[in-house]
C-alpha cells in the first residue's frame, strides 16, 4: 500500500511539473542576508550586491584559504577597481585568529563575517561542505558561477573573471 501511494505521489509530481528547483544559469541571486563588517567595517546586504564582483568564502581554520588570500590580495591590487573582491569569513569562531590572518596576509579588500553560517545553502550559495569557495556576481546581481576552488595565481582568477563575468582585464 505504501509503495502504491509513493508511486501515485511521484506520478502526480511528474505530471504537474513539480520537482526540486533546478539551478538555471543566469537567474541565481545571492541570499537576502545582511552580514556584519569584519572587524568593525560596514555591513553588506548580499541581496543588494551587484557586480562585477568576486566573492571569496573563507575561514581562518581553512589551510587552503590561508594560502590563497595573498593571491586574492594581489588580484585586488591589480584589478580591484574594475572587479572588486568581497571576502566572507565563514563560520569562524576564532575572530582573533581571523584578524591575525588578515593582518599577516595584508588583505585590504572588503571583508564581512558570517559566524553563524547564515549563507549556507541559501539562494545561489550551495551547501558548503568545505572551503574556499568563489562566487561571481554580474552587474545584474546574478550569480553566474559558484565553485569550490583554491586560487593559486592571479592569472587563474583573471581567466575565471573573464569567463564567468565576461570582463576583459
N, C-alpha and C positions, 0 to 999 in steps of 0.2 A: 504494500500500500504506500509506504514512504517513497519507494523507488518510483512508483507511478506519479505521485504528487510532484516529485522533483522533475520528472520528465515533462509534466504539464507546465510547471512554472518556467522551466528552461525554454520550452516551445513558445510560451507567451512572450517571454523577453525577446527572443529572436524575432518573432513575428512583429512586435511593436518597435523594434529597433533599440530597445533599452539594453545597454551594456555599460561596461566600465568606460569612462571617458577616455578617449584616445588623445595622446599628445599630438596636436596638429601643429606642424611647423608654422611659425609666423603668427600665432594667436595667443601664445602663452604670455602671461603677465607675472610680475613679481607680486608677492603677497602684500596685502594691506596691513603691514606690520610696521610700527614705529620703533626704531632701535636707538638706544641712548648713545650719545657720542662717547668715543673711547677717551678715557682719562679726562673727562670734563668737556669734551668737544660738543659740537652741535648735534642734536638728534637728527635722524633721517627717516622719513616715511618712505619705505621701499616702494609702495604702490604709486608714489608720485615721481619716482626716479626715472628720468629719461636719459637717453644716451646721445651719441655713442658712449657707453661706459662698460668697463670690465669690472666685475665683482669677484673678489677673491675671498673664499670662505676658509678660515684658518683657525688654529689654536696653538697656544704655546707648548702644549703637550704633544704636538704633531711634529715629528722629526722632519719629514719632507717639507712641511710648511716653513719650518725654520730655514731650510736650505734654499727655498725659492724666494723668500722675502727680499734678499738683496737684488735678485734679478728683477723682481717686480718694481723695486725702487729705481733701478736703472731705467726700466721702461718708462716709469713715471717721469723721471728727469728728462728723458728724451722726447716723450710723446704725450705727457700728461695734459698739455694744453689743448691737444686735439682729441684724445681719448682718455678721460680721467679714470683713475682706479678708485674703487671703494673696497676696503678690507673689512670683513665681518669676523670679529673674534667670537668664535662659536663654542658654546658650552665650556667656557674656560673658567673654572672655579678659582684658579690661582691668578688673580689680577696683577699681583706684584710681579710674577714671572712673565706675564704678558707684557707689562710695561717695560720690564728689563729687556725683553726680546726686541721690542720696538726701538728702544734706545740703542741696543747693540747692533742692530741691522741698519740703523739710520733712516728708518721709514718716515717719510713725510707726507705720503698720500693719505687721503681721508680714511679714518677708521671709526667703526661703530662696534658695539658689543651686543651679543645675544647670549647671555649666560644661561638662560632657560631653554635654549633651542627652539624658540618660537617660530623660526622659519622652516624648521624641518618638515618636509612633506607638504608644504603649503604652496598652492598655486604652481608656479613653474619650478620651484625648488624641489628636487626629489628627496626621498627619504635618504638622509645622509648616513652612510654606513662606514665612512672613512673620509679622511681629508688628505690633501686640499681639494677644493672644487673651484671651478671658474664658471661664471655666468656672463653672457654677453647680452647687453641691452641696447637696442637701437633707438633712434630718435623718436619713434612712436611708442616707446615704453614696452616694446615687445622683446621678450627673451628669445633670442634667435638660436642659442645653443647653451647647454649646460654640460659640463664634463668633469669627471674626477681625473685630474692630471697634475703632474708635477712639472712646472715650467723650469727648464734648465738653461734657457738663453733668451735674451731679448729678441733675437731673430725668430725664435719659435713663437713667442707671443705676438710679434708683428704679423707673422703668417696667419695666425689664428684670427687676429683682428681683421685682417684683410679678407679672410674667407667668411667669417661669421657676421661681420658688421659692414662689409663692403666699403671700408675706409682705407684709402691708399696712404701709407705712411712713408 
